[in-house]
């Protein structure tokens, strides 16, 4: 599973021993959003929690970059680059699904997306 921007889900993945992936782009997006909404100290706290979560943090590699380009072209540039990179990481990492509230992921047929509320914590 790819975990996108949800600390309770990340905590439950760690607690339940599930395999979870966090693409580095999610870390960047999360930090920026948390800093904007909650300030620098909170952003650093939550970033550190994600970083030390025990989940696999995966870099954007060459195969994922190519896959992101394929997705971006296939969906006629309607899916943002960041989401294409996250979806590509899910595909390359053979994730069962992505946990997200972002509606763009439901349009990408190559992956499955689950809303945070669908995940039992």
N, CA, C and O atoms as a MOPAC input file, in Angstrom:
PM7 MOZYME 1SCF
protein

 N      0.83500 1    -1.16400 1     0.00000 1
 C      0.00000 1     0.00000 1     0.00000 1
 C      0.88100 1     1.22800 1     0.00000 1
 O      1.91500 1     1.25900 1     0.66900 1
 N      0.48700 1     2.21900 1    -0.73100 1
 C      1.13000 1     3.52800 1    -0.70200 1
 C      0.32400 1     4.38000 1     0.27300 1
 O     -0.90200 1     4.44300 1     0.18100 1
 N      0.99300 1     5.01600 1     1.18100 1
 C      0.32000 1     5.84400 1     2.16700 1
 C      0.55900 1     7.29500 1     1.81000 1
 O      1.70200 1     7.73100 1     1.67100 1
 N     -0.51600 1     8.03700 1     1.66200 1
 C     -0.39200 1     9.43600 1     1.26300 1
 C     -1.00500 1    10.36000 1     2.30100 1
 O     -2.22600 1    10.46300 1     2.41100 1
 N     -0.15400 1    11.02600 1     3.05700 1
 C     -0.55900 1    12.14500 1     3.90300 1
 C     -1.56700 1    11.83600 1     4.99700 1
 O     -2.46500 1    12.64900 1     5.21700 1
 N     -1.47400 1    10.73000 1     5.68500 1
 C     -2.41000 1    10.47100 1     6.75700 1
 C     -1.69700 1     9.80200 1     7.92600 1
 O     -1.39400 1     8.61000 1     7.87500 1
 N     -1.43400 1    10.56200 1     8.96200 1
 C     -0.67900 1    10.06300 1    10.11000 1
 C     -1.39500 1     8.90000 1    10.80700 1
 O     -0.72800 1     7.91200 1    11.11600 1
 N     -2.72600 1     8.94800 1    11.08000 1
 C     -3.35700 1     7.78700 1    11.72300 1
 C     -3.22200 1     6.50200 1    10.90200 1
 O     -3.02100 1     5.43000 1    11.47200 1
 N     -3.32800 1     6.59200 1     9.59900 1
 C     -3.16000 1     5.40600 1     8.76500 1
 C     -1.72200 1     4.91400 1     8.84700 1
 O     -1.48100 1     3.70900 1     8.92900 1
 N     -0.76600 1     5.83800 1     8.82500 1
 C      0.64100 1     5.45500 1     8.94500 1
 C      0.87800 1     4.75600 1    10.27800 1
 O      1.55400 1     3.72900 1    10.33000 1
 N      0.33500 1     5.29900 1    11.33600 1
 C      0.49700 1     4.66800 1    12.65900 1
 C     -0.09400 1     3.26100 1    12.66800 1
 O      0.51600 1     2.34000 1    13.21200 1
 N     -1.26500 1     3.08400 1    12.07700 1
 C     -1.88100 1     1.76300 1    12.09000 1
 C     -1.09700 1     0.77400 1    11.23400 1
 O     -1.00700 1    -0.40400 1    11.58200 1
 N     -0.53400 1     1.23100 1    10.12900 1
 C      0.29300 1     0.34300 1     9.30200 1
 C      1.48400 1    -0.15300 1    10.09700 1
 O      1.82200 1    -1.33600 1    10.05800 1
 N      2.10300 1     0.74000 1    10.80200 1
 C      3.26300 1     0.36200 1    11.60800 1
 C      2.83600 1    -0.59000 1    12.71500 1
 O      3.51500 1    -1.58400 1    12.97500 1
 N      1.72400 1    -0.29600 1    13.36600 1
 C      1.24300 1    -1.09300 1    14.48700 1
 C      0.82500 1    -2.48500 1    14.03400 1
 O      1.09100 1    -3.46900 1    14.72400 1
 N      0.18100 1    -2.57100 1    12.89400 1
 C     -0.32900 1    -3.84500 1    12.41100 1
 C      0.69800 1    -4.64900 1    11.62800 1
 O      0.43000 1    -5.78800 1    11.24500 1
 N      1.86000 1    -4.07500 1    11.38700 1
 C      2.89600 1    -4.79300 1    10.66800 1
 C      2.65600 1    -4.88500 1     9.17500 1
 O      3.27700 1    -5.71000 1     8.50500 1
 N      1.77800 1    -4.06500 1     8.64100 1
 C      1.53800 1    -4.06700 1     7.20400 1
 C      2.73300 1    -3.49500 1     6.46800 1
 O      3.49300 1    -2.70100 1     7.02200 1
 N      2.89500 1    -3.89400 1     5.23900 1
 C      3.92900 1    -3.30500 1     4.39700 1
 C      3.35100 1    -2.02700 1     3.80300 1
 O      2.29000 1    -2.05400 1     3.18000 1
 N      4.01800 1    -0.95300 1     3.98500 1
 C      3.57300 1     0.30900 1     3.42400 1
 C      4.73500 1     1.02300 1     2.77300 1
 O      5.88000 1     0.89200 1     3.20600 1
 N      4.44000 1     1.77500 1     1.74000 1
 C      5.43100 1     2.54500 1     1.00800 1
 C      5.06800 1     4.01800 1     1.10000 1
 O      3.89500 1     4.38400 1     1.03000 1
 N      6.06600 1     4.84300 1     1.25500 1
 C      5.85400 1     6.28900 1     1.20500 1
 C      6.82600 1     6.83300 1     0.16200 1
 O      8.03300 1     6.85300 1     0.39900 1
 N      6.32000 1     7.27400 1    -0.98600 1
 C      7.21700 1     7.89900 1    -1.96300 1
 C      7.76500 1     9.21500 1    -1.40100 1
 O      7.06100 1     9.92600 1    -0.68400 1
 N      9.01100 1     9.53300 1    -1.72300 1
 C      9.60600 1    10.76800 1    -1.19500 1
 C      8.80200 1    11.99800 1    -1.58300 1
 O      8.79400 1    12.98300 1    -0.84400 1
 N      8.13100 1    11.96400 1    -2.71400 1
 C      7.32400 1    13.12600 1    -3.10900 1
 C      6.17700 1    13.35100 1    -2.11700 1
 O      5.75900 1    14.48900 1    -1.90300 1
 N      5.67100 1    12.27600 1    -1.51600 1
 C      4.62700 1    12.41900 1    -0.50500 1
 C      5.18400 1    13.11400 1     0.72700 1
 O      4.50200 1    13.93300 1     1.34300 1
 N      6.41600 1    12.79200 1     1.08600 1
 C      7.04500 1    13.49200 1     2.21000 1
 C      7.12500 1    14.99100 1     1.93700 1
 O      6.82000 1    15.80400 1     2.81000 1
 N      7.53400 1    15.35000 1     0.72900 1
 C      7.64000 1    16.76800 1     0.36500 1
 C      6.27900 1    17.45200 1     0.38700 1
 O      6.13000 1    18.53500 1     0.95100 1
 N      5.28600 1    16.81300 1    -0.23100 1
 C      3.93600 1    17.39200 1    -0.24900 1
 C      3.39700 1    17.54700 1     1.16800 1
 O      2.81100 1    18.57300 1     1.51400 1
 N      3.60300 1    16.51400 1     1.98200 1
 C      3.08800 1    16.54100 1     3.34000 1
 C      3.72100 1    17.65900 1     4.15500 1
 O      3.02500 1    18.38800 1     4.86200 1
 N      5.05100 1    17.79600 1     4.05800 1
 C      5.73100 1    18.83300 1     4.82000 1
 C      5.20400 1    20.21400 1     4.44000 1
 O      4.90000 1    21.02900 1     5.31000 1
 N      5.09900 1    20.47000 1     3.14800 1
 C      4.62600 1    21.78400 1     2.69400 1
 C      3.21100 1    22.06400 1     3.18600 1
 O      2.92300 1    23.16700 1     3.65200 1
 N      2.32900 1    21.07800 1     3.08600 1
 C      0.94400 1    21.25300 1     3.52200 1
 C      0.85400 1    21.43600 1     5.04000 1
 O      0.13700 1    22.31200 1     5.52300 1
 N      1.58900 1    20.60200 1     5.78900 1
 C      1.56200 1    20.70000 1     7.24700 1
 C      2.13400 1    22.03700 1     7.71600 1
 O      1.61900 1    22.64100 1     8.65700 1
 N      3.18400 1    22.48800 1     7.06900 1
 C      3.77400 1    23.77300 1     7.46300 1
 C      2.79500 1    24.91700 1     7.19500 1
 O      2.66800 1    25.83600 1     8.00300 1
 N      2.11400 1    24.85400 1     6.06900 1
 C      1.14800 1    25.89600 1     5.72200 1
 C     -0.01200 1    25.92100 1     6.71500 1
 O     -0.46300 1    26.99200 1     7.12200 1
 N     -0.49500 1    24.73400 1     7.10400 1
 C     -1.68700 1    24.66200 1     7.94900 1
 C     -1.38700 1    24.70600 1     9.44200 1
 O     -2.17900 1    25.24000 1    10.21800 1
 N     -0.23300 1    24.14000 1     9.85500 1
 C      0.01500 1    23.99900 1    11.28400 1
 C      1.31100 1    24.63200 1    11.75900 1
 O      1.56400 1    24.68200 1    12.96200 1
 N      2.13400 1    25.11600 1    10.84200 1
 C      3.39200 1    25.74800 1    11.24200 1
 C      4.58900 1    24.82200 1    11.14400 1
 O      4.46300 1    23.60900 1    10.97600 1
 N      5.75900 1    25.44300 1    11.25700 1
 C      7.01400 1    24.71800 1    11.05200 1
 C      7.23700 1    23.60300 1    12.07400 1
 O      7.64900 1    22.50500 1    11.70000 1
 N      6.97700 1    23.86200 1    13.34100 1
 C      7.23200 1    22.85500 1    14.37400 1
 C      6.35400 1    21.61900 1    14.18200 1
 O      6.83200 1    20.48900 1    14.27900 1
 N      5.08700 1    21.83900 1    13.91300 1
 C      4.18400 1    20.70400 1    13.68200 1
 C      4.58300 1    19.94400 1    12.42400 1
 O      4.55900 1    18.71300 1    12.40100 1
 N      4.94900 1    20.67900 1    11.38200 1
 C      5.36400 1    20.02800 1    10.13700 1
 C      6.58100 1    19.15400 1    10.38000 1
 O      6.64500 1    18.02500 1     9.89500 1
 N      7.54600 1    19.67100 1    11.12900 1
 C      8.75300 1    18.88300 1    11.42000 1
 C      8.42100 1    17.65400 1    12.24700 1
 O      8.95900 1    16.57400 1    12.00100 1
 N      7.53800 1    17.80800 1    13.22500 1
 C      7.14400 1    16.67700 1    14.08000 1
 C      6.51700 1    15.57000 1    13.24500 1
 O      6.91000 1    14.40800 1    13.35000 1
 N      5.54100 1    15.93000 1    12.41500 1
 C      4.85700 1    14.91700 1    11.61400 1
 C      5.75400 1    14.34300 1    10.52900 1
 O      5.66100 1    13.15900 1    10.20500 1
 N      6.62100 1    15.17600 1     9.96500 1
 C      7.57000 1    14.69600 1     8.96200 1
 C      8.48200 1    13.63700 1     9.58800 1
 O      8.71500 1    12.57700 1     9.00700 1
 N      8.98700 1    13.94500 1    10.77400 1
 C      9.85700 1    12.99100 1    11.47100 1
 C      9.11600 1    11.69700 1    11.77600 1
 O      9.68100 1    10.60900 1    11.66700 1
 N      7.85700 1    11.82200 1    12.15600 1
 C      7.06700 1    10.61700 1    12.44200 1
 C      6.92900 1     9.75100 1    11.18900 1
 O      7.02500 1     8.52600 1    11.27000 1
 N      6.70900 1    10.37400 1    10.04300 1
 C      6.62700 1     9.62200 1     8.79600 1
 C      7.98100 1     9.00600 1     8.45400 1
 O      8.07000 1     7.84400 1     8.05800 1
 N      9.02800 1     9.80400 1     8.61500 1
 C     10.37800 1     9.35500 1     8.28900 1
 C     10.79500 1     8.16200 1     9.14100 1
 O     11.47500 1     7.25900 1     8.65500 1
 N     10.39500 1     8.15400 1    10.39400 1
 C     10.77300 1     7.09500 1    11.33000 1
 C      9.67600 1     6.05200 1    11.51600 1
 O      9.72700 1     5.25600 1    12.45300 1
 N      8.69600 1     6.05500 1    10.63600 1
 C      7.52400 1     5.20200 1    10.78300 1
 C      7.80100 1     3.71300 1    10.64400 1
 O      7.01000 1     2.88700 1    11.10000 1
 N      8.90500 1     3.37000 1    10.02500 1
 C      9.16200 1     1.96200 1     9.75600 1
 C      8.61500 1     1.52100 1     8.41700 1
 O      8.86500 1     0.40000 1     7.97500 1
 N      7.86700 1     2.40000 1     7.76800 1
 C      7.38800 1     2.09700 1     6.42300 1
 C      8.51900 1     2.35100 1     5.43500 1
 O      9.43900 1     3.11500 1     5.72300 1
 N      8.45200 1     1.72100 1     4.29000 1
 C      9.50000 1     1.88400 1     3.27600 1
 C      9.34900 1     3.22500 1     2.57200 1
 O      8.31900 1     3.48900 1     1.95100 1
 N     10.35900 1     4.06200 1     2.66400 1
 C     10.37200 1     5.33300 1     1.93900 1
 C     11.11400 1     5.07300 1     0.64200 1
 O     12.27700 1     4.67000 1     0.64300 1
 N     10.42200 1     5.31200 1    -0.46600 1
 C     11.00900 1     4.95800 1    -1.75100 1
 C     11.30400 1     6.20200 1    -2.58000 1
 O     10.49000 1     7.12400 1    -2.65600 1
 N     12.47900 1     6.21200 1    -3.19800 1
 C     12.84100 1     7.35100 1    -4.04100 1
 C     12.14900 1     7.26600 1    -5.39000 1
 O     11.63600 1     6.21700 1    -5.78100 1
 N     12.14400 1     8.36800 1    -6.07900 1
 C     11.69800 1     8.34500 1    -7.47200 1
 C     12.89700 1     7.84800 1    -8.27300 1
 O     13.93800 1     8.50600 1    -8.30800 1
 N     12.75700 1     6.70600 1    -8.90800 1
 C     13.85200 1     6.15400 1    -9.69300 1
 C     13.53300 1     6.26900 1   -11.18700 1
 O     12.47300 1     6.76500 1   -11.56700 1
 N     14.44500 1     5.81400 1   -12.01000 1
 C     14.27600 1     5.95500 1   -13.46100 1
 C     13.03200 1     5.20700 1   -13.97100 1
 O     12.26600 1     5.78700 1   -14.74100 1
 N     12.80100 1     3.95000 1   -13.57800 1
 C     11.57700 1     3.28800 1   -14.05700 1
 C     10.29400 1     4.00700 1   -13.61700 1
 O      9.33200 1     4.09200 1   -14.38100 1
 N     10.28600 1     4.52300 1   -12.38100 1
 C      9.10400 1     5.25100 1   -11.90200 1
 C      8.92100 1     6.55300 1   -12.67300 1
 O      7.79400 1     6.93400 1   -12.98900 1
 N     10.02200 1     7.23600 1   -12.97700 1
 C      9.93600 1     8.47700 1   -13.75500 1
 C      9.33600 1     8.19900 1   -15.13100 1
 O      8.48400 1     8.94900 1   -15.60700 1
 N      9.78400 1     7.12000 1   -15.76500 1
 C      9.23200 1     6.76100 1   -17.08100 1
 C      7.75600 1     6.42300 1   -16.96300 1
 O      6.94600 1     6.87000 1   -17.77500 1
 N      7.40400 1     5.63500 1   -15.95400 1
 C      6.00100 1     5.26100 1   -15.74500 1
 C      5.14800 1     6.49700 1   -15.49500 1
 O      4.02200 1     6.57600 1   -15.98500 1
 N      5.66400 1     7.46200 1   -14.74200 1
 C      4.93000 1     8.71000 1   -14.48900 1
 C      4.68200 1     9.44900 1   -15.79200 1
 O      3.59500 1     9.98400 1   -16.00900 1
 N      5.68100 1     9.48100 1   -16.65600 1
 C      5.50900 1    10.12100 1   -17.96500 1
 C      4.46200 1     9.42300 1   -18.80700 1
 O      3.67500 1    10.07600 1   -19.49400 1
 N      4.44800 1     8.09800 1   -18.75800 1
 C      3.44200 1     7.32100 1   -19.49100 1
 C      2.04700 1     7.65700 1   -18.97500 1
 O      1.12300 1     7.87400 1   -19.75900 1
 N      1.89900 1     7.70000 1   -17.64600 1
 C      0.59100 1     8.01600 1   -17.06600 1
 C      0.15600 1     9.43300 1   -17.40700 1
 O     -1.00300 1     9.66900 1   -17.74900 1
 N      1.08500 1    10.36800 1   -17.31400 1
 C      0.76300 1    11.77300 1   -17.60500 1
 C      0.26300 1    11.92100 1   -19.03600 1
 O     -0.70500 1    12.64000 1   -19.28800 1
 N      0.92100 1    11.24200 1   -19.97300 1
 C      0.50200 1    11.30200 1   -21.38000 1
 C     -0.82100 1    10.56200 1   -21.58100 1
 O     -1.71800 1    11.05800 1   -22.26400 1
 N     -0.93700 1     9.38600 1   -20.98900 1
 C     -2.14300 1     8.57400 1   -21.17700 1
 C     -3.39500 1     9.30800 1   -20.70400 1
 O     -4.44200 1     9.23900 1   -21.34900 1
 N     -3.28600 1     9.99600 1   -19.60100 1
 C     -4.44200 1    10.69900 1   -19.05300 1
 C     -4.47600 1    12.16300 1   -19.48300 1
 O     -5.06900 1    13.01000 1   -18.81600 1
 N     -3.83900 1    12.43600 1   -20.58900 1
 C     -3.89000 1    13.71800 1   -21.28900 1
 C     -3.61200 1    14.91000 1   -20.37500 1
 O     -4.27400 1    15.94500 1   -20.45100 1
 N     -2.61800 1    14.73200 1   -19.51600 1
 C     -2.15500 1    15.78200 1   -18.61300 1
 C     -3.22000 1    16.27700 1   -17.64300 1
 O     -3.10200 1    17.37700 1   -17.10200 1
 N     -4.26900 1    15.46600 1   -17.41500 1
 C     -5.31700 1    15.84100 1   -16.45900 1
 C     -4.96300 1    15.43200 1   -15.03400 1
 O     -5.57000 1    15.90900 1   -14.07500 1
 N     -3.98300 1    14.55100 1   -14.90000 1
 C     -3.51700 1    14.13900 1   -13.58500 1
 C     -2.21600 1    14.90200 1   -13.30300 1
 O     -1.29100 1    14.84800 1   -14.11500 1
 N     -2.12600 1    15.60800 1   -12.17800 1
 C     -0.92500 1    16.38300 1   -11.87600 1
 C      0.33100 1    15.50700 1   -11.81400 1
 O      0.26600 1    14.31500 1   -11.51200 1
 N      1.47900 1    16.13600 1   -12.11000 1
 C      2.74400 1    15.41200 1   -12.10900 1
 C      2.99500 1    14.68300 1   -10.80100 1
 O      3.40600 1    13.52200 1   -10.81000 1
 N      2.75500 1    15.34300 1    -9.68100 1
 C      2.99400 1    14.71200 1    -8.38000 1
 C      2.20100 1    13.43500 1    -8.22500 1
 O      2.72200 1    12.42900 1    -7.74400 1
 N      0.94500 1    13.47000 1    -8.63100 1
 C      0.09600 1    12.28100 1    -8.53800 1
 C      0.55300 1    11.19300 1    -9.50500 1
 O      0.46600 1    10.00500 1    -9.19400 1
 N      1.03600 1    11.59900 1   -10.66900 1
 C      1.58800 1    10.61800 1   -11.61300 1
 C      2.80500 1     9.93200 1   -11.01000 1
 O      2.97400 1     8.72200 1   -11.16200 1
 N      3.65400 1    10.69400 1   -10.32600 1
 C      4.83600 1    10.10700 1    -9.69000 1
 C      4.45700 1     9.17100 1    -8.54600 1
 O      5.07500 1     8.12100 1    -8.37100 1
 N      3.45400 1     9.54500 1    -7.77700 1
 C      2.99500 1     8.68400 1    -6.68500 1
 C      2.38900 1     7.40100 1    -7.25100 1
 O      2.68300 1     6.30900 1    -6.76300 1
 N      1.55700 1     7.52300 1    -8.26600 1
 C      0.96600 1     6.33800 1    -8.89500 1
 C      2.04600 1     5.44900 1    -9.49700 1
 O      1.97400 1     4.22500 1    -9.39500 1
 N      3.03300 1     6.05400 1   -10.11700 1
 C      4.13000 1     5.28300 1   -10.70400 1
 C      4.90400 1     4.53300 1    -9.62100 1
 O      5.29800 1     3.38400 1    -9.82000 1
 N      5.12100 1     5.18100 1    -8.48100 1
 C      5.80200 1     4.51100 1    -7.37100 1
 C      4.97800 1     3.32300 1    -6.88200 1
 O      5.53000 1     2.28000 1    -6.53200 1
 N      3.65400 1     3.48500 1    -6.85900 1
 C      2.77900 1     2.38000 1    -6.45400 1
 C      2.89000 1     1.22100 1    -7.43700 1
 O      2.96600 1     0.06000 1    -7.03200 1
 N      2.90000 1     1.53500 1    -8.71500 1
 C      3.01000 1     0.50100 1    -9.74400 1
 C      4.36200 1    -0.19500 1    -9.64000 1
 O      4.43200 1    -1.42400 1    -9.62400 1
 N      5.43500 1     0.59200 1    -9.56800 1
 C      6.78800 1     0.02600 1    -9.49600 1
 C      7.00100 1    -0.76200 1    -8.20200 1
 O      7.70600 1    -1.77100 1    -8.19700 1
 N      6.39300 1    -0.30100 1    -7.10600 1
 C      6.53200 1    -0.98300 1    -5.82500 1
 C      5.54200 1    -2.10600 1    -5.62600 1
 O      5.51800 1    -2.74700 1    -4.57600 1
 N      4.71800 1    -2.34600 1    -6.64400 1
 C      3.69800 1    -3.40300 1    -6.60400 1
 C      2.77000 1    -3.25600 1    -5.39600 1
 O      2.40800 1    -4.23300 1    -4.74100 1
 N      2.40100 1    -2.00500 1    -5.12600 1
 C      1.49100 1    -1.73400 1    -4.01400 1
 C      0.09500 1    -2.23900 1    -4.35800 1
 O     -0.35100 1    -2.13900 1    -5.50100 1
 N     -0.57200 1    -2.77100 1    -3.37300 1
 C     -1.93300 1    -3.26200 1    -3.57200 1
 C     -2.89300 1    -2.10500 1    -3.84600 1
 O     -3.79800 1    -2.21900 1    -4.67300 1
 N     -2.68600 1    -0.99900 1    -3.14600 1
 C     -3.51900 1     0.18500 1    -3.33900 1
 C     -2.83800 1     1.40900 1    -2.74400 1
 O     -1.83800 1     1.31000 1    -2.03300 1
 N     -3.41600 1     2.56500 1    -3.05900 1
 C     -2.97200 1     3.84500 1    -2.51200 1
 C     -4.04200 1     4.32600 1    -1.54100 1
 O     -5.23300 1     4.26400 1    -1.84400 1
 N     -3.62100 1     4.80200 1    -0.38100 1
 C     -4.53700 1     5.39000 1     0.59300 1
 C     -4.49000 1     6.89000 1     0.39600 1
 O     -3.44500 1     7.50900 1     0.59500 1
 N     -5.60900 1     7.48200 1     0.00600 1
 C     -5.62000 1     8.90800 1    -0.30200 1
 C     -7.04600 1     9.45500 1    -0.31600 1
 O     -8.01700 1     8.71500 1    -0.47200 1
 N     -7.13800 1    10.73600 1    -0.15300 1
 C     -8.40800 1    11.43800 1    -0.33200 1
 C     -8.41900 1    12.17200 1    -1.66900 1
 O     -9.41800 1    12.79700 1    -2.02300 1
 N     -7.33600 1    12.10300 1    -2.40200 1
 C     -7.18900 1    12.81500 1    -3.66600 1
 C     -7.98800 1    12.10700 1    -4.76800 1
 O     -7.72000 1    10.94400 1    -5.07100 1
 N     -8.95200 1    12.78500 1    -5.36200 1
 C     -9.79500 1    12.14600 1    -6.38100 1
 C     -9.06900 1    11.80500 1    -7.68000 1
 O     -9.57100 1    10.99700 1    -8.46100 1
 N     -7.90200 1    12.39800 1    -7.93200 1
 C     -7.18900 1    12.08500 1    -9.17700 1
 C     -6.84200 1    10.60600 1    -9.28700 1
 O     -6.78700 1    10.05600 1   -10.38800 1
 N     -6.61100 1     9.96800 1    -8.15400 1
 C     -6.17100 1     8.57800 1    -8.18900 1
 C     -7.26800 1     7.62000 1    -8.65000 1
 O     -6.97500 1     6.52600 1    -9.13200 1
 N     -8.51000 1     8.02100 1    -8.50500 1
 C     -9.59600 1     7.14000 1    -8.97000 1
 C     -9.67400 1     7.08900 1   -10.48700 1
 O    -10.28100 1     6.17500 1   -11.04400 1
 N     -9.07600 1     8.04900 1   -11.15400 1
 C     -9.10500 1     8.04900 1   -12.61400 1
 C     -7.98700 1     7.20800 1   -13.22200 1
 O     -8.03400 1     6.87500 1   -14.40700 1
 N     -6.99500 1     6.86800 1   -12.42800 1
 C     -5.85500 1     6.09500 1   -12.93300 1
 C     -6.19900 1     4.61100 1   -12.83300 1
 O     -6.26200 1     4.05300 1   -11.73700 1
 N     -6.41400 1     3.99300 1   -13.95300 1
 C     -6.88600 1     2.60500 1   -13.99800 1
 C     -5.81300 1     1.58000 1   -13.63500 1
 O     -6.13800 1     0.43600 1   -13.31900 1
 N     -4.54400 1     1.97400 1   -13.67600 1
 C     -3.45000 1     1.04400 1   -13.40000 1
 C     -3.25400 1     0.75700 1   -11.91400 1
 O     -2.48500 1    -0.13100 1   -11.54800 1
 N     -3.94700 1     1.50700 1   -11.05900 1
 C     -3.81300 1     1.33700 1    -9.61200 1
 C     -5.18900 1     1.32900 1    -8.96500 1
 O     -6.18100 1     1.71700 1    -9.58100 1
 N     -5.23400 1     0.88500 1    -7.72800 1
 C     -6.45100 1     0.97300 1    -6.92000 1
 C     -6.21100 1     2.04700 1    -5.86700 1
 O     -5.09700 1     2.21100 1    -5.36900 1
 N     -7.25600 1     2.76300 1    -5.54100 1
 C     -7.17000 1     3.78800 1    -4.50000 1
 C     -8.25500 1     3.52000 1    -3.46500 1
 O     -9.37500 1     3.13400 1    -3.79700 1
 N     -7.89900 1     3.73200 1    -2.21900 1
 C     -8.85700 1     3.61800 1    -1.13100 1
 C     -8.84600 1     4.91100 1    -0.34500 1
 O     -7.79900 1     5.51700 1    -0.11700 1
 N    -10.02000 1     5.31400 1     0.05800 1
 C    -10.12700 1     6.51600 1     0.88400 1
 C     -9.67600 1     6.16500 1     2.30300 1
 O     -9.76400 1     5.01400 1     2.72900 1
 N     -9.20300 1     7.15300 1     3.00600 1
 C     -8.72900 1     6.95600 1     4.35400 1
 C     -9.81200 1     6.31800 1     5.22500 1
 O     -9.51400 1     5.46200 1     6.05900 1
 N    -11.05300 1     6.72800 1     5.03500 1
 C    -12.15500 1     6.20100 1     5.83000 1
 C    -12.40900 1     4.71100 1     5.59000 1
 O    -13.06400 1     4.06400 1     6.40700 1
 N    -11.90900 1     4.16300 1     4.50100 1
 C    -12.08700 1     2.74500 1     4.19900 1
 C    -11.06300 1     1.86600 1     4.89600 1
 O    -11.21000 1     0.64400 1     4.91400 1
 N    -10.03600 1     2.46400 1     5.46600 1
 C     -8.96600 1     1.72400 1     6.10700 1
 C     -9.29400 1     1.58800 1     7.58900 1
 O     -9.56000 1     2.58200 1     8.26500 1
 N     -9.27500 1     0.36500 1     8.08700 1
 C     -9.54400 1     0.14100 1     9.50000 1
 C     -8.28400 1     0.42300 1    10.29700 1
 O     -7.23000 1    -0.16900 1    10.06300 1
 N     -8.41900 1     1.34500 1    11.24800 1
 C     -7.26900 1     1.67200 1    12.10000 1
 C     -7.46200 1     1.19000 1    13.50100 1
 O     -6.58800 1     1.38400 1    14.34600 1

